[in-house]
């Protein structure tokens, strides 16, 4: 048996066919870019994304030893596509990282109240939300708004292309801020405020449930079965958690790439209302009966990449000569001992819990004895300290994960994994198949295809731990003391950074 998982991310798409034990039988990847017509804007051509998706689906179909029995999709959140009544694209997709709608998100908070919005959708009012972006288009490009038949995210856009009808799951619907997580339906209040009908949005389905069937002509052109079931997928962070085996509250998923999201599957969505400030998300998970309580930090691997590109160009040049990875060259100089300096990784502003766009990165405590290797180590430590601030707030509410499943590009650094274990004081585990969002989509396809009854059973059979990094009993107490200093950095520097801005 084979189950096809498709992940549509911000800069690439990946398809993989898995067997019922989680073994990858065939995979394909395509990259694509985005444009920034103005500072803070980020857009894509959805037809280019569809073209790349077609390529990866065709490739895995023709290289797999088995025929897939079902297909599901993991997709980036908050992006919005504009489709006309003829099925043609009306304008470029506005991506999740697009920040043009600051004023619209502030108006939302003023009109409804931030706690009401957070309770309804499980996500805080922010320029990143689909609703804020739609409000901007409505007010700044009304002609496009009026022409649009469907306002879609990438999951429902891909299902529209594959099956002729759009379909979206609860988790991705919640990320739009148009979804009422209590009623499991589009919110009448939000739609009335925006001025659209529910028919302009995709029908909502629980993740893992069959939502349609592939069109015969599309199946034939891609080499897929003519009646291939399409299975509701999920937001990529939720799929990553499922694909990492994080199906119970005692296991968190740390998805650390360019940015970083640490998510915990919790049973009560209202726990987020007790965490101050009201900046965290807690929205429908792809796991039935669970919500994803999540952090968000825009700077994780991004900081190390900045260091490499600006201060570590020698590593790029040396890697080219030696045929090695430039990050491997950088980490050779990593100091063996914990750093005695601090790095606050706010290169693009702060993430949770402060969500302060005016905050800035800082290096504190440097002396003439500070080495390049210590600075690199302080960057790695600072990224983890930043997560611990949020995780401690979770634990105050009784959300106490006992282990961390690490996925994403940062999980490929053994040094960084050990630092995570030491600072967080918890075992950190890696996976045999570490592209967790794709695996999560594959698991949902397996459930929708009838191979497993639920997410826990499927993840138990398809997800395998590769290695465990235990906290160092000598370093963890040291880091606990250092964290007390780190936690005071943002409040101490806040007014200075705001004045600089």
Secondary structure, DSSP 8 states (H G I E B T S, - for coil): -EEEEEEE-SSEEEEEEE-TT--EEEEEEEE---B-SSTT--EE-HHHHHHHHHHHHHHHHHH-SS-EEEEEEEE-SS-EEEEETTS-EEEEEE-TT--TTHHHHHHHHHHH-HHHHHHHHSS---TTSHHHHHHHHHHH-HHHHHHEEEEE-HHHHHHHHHHSS-EEEHHHHHHTT-EETTTTEE-HHHHHHHT--GGGS-EEE-TTSEEEE--HHHHHHHT--TT-EEEEEEEHHHHHHHHTT--STTEEEEEESSSEEEEEEES-GGGGGGSSSS--EEEE-SSTT-EEEE--BS-SHHHHHHHHHHT-HHHHHHHHHHTS-HHHHHHHT--SS--SSEEE--TT---TTT--TT---EEES--TT--HHHHHHHHHHHHHHHHHHHHHHHHHTT---SEEEEESGGGG-HHHHHHHHHHHTSEEEEESS--HHHHHHHHHHHHHTTS-SSHHHHHHHH--EEEEE---TTHHHHHHHHHHHHTTHHHHHHHHHHHH-
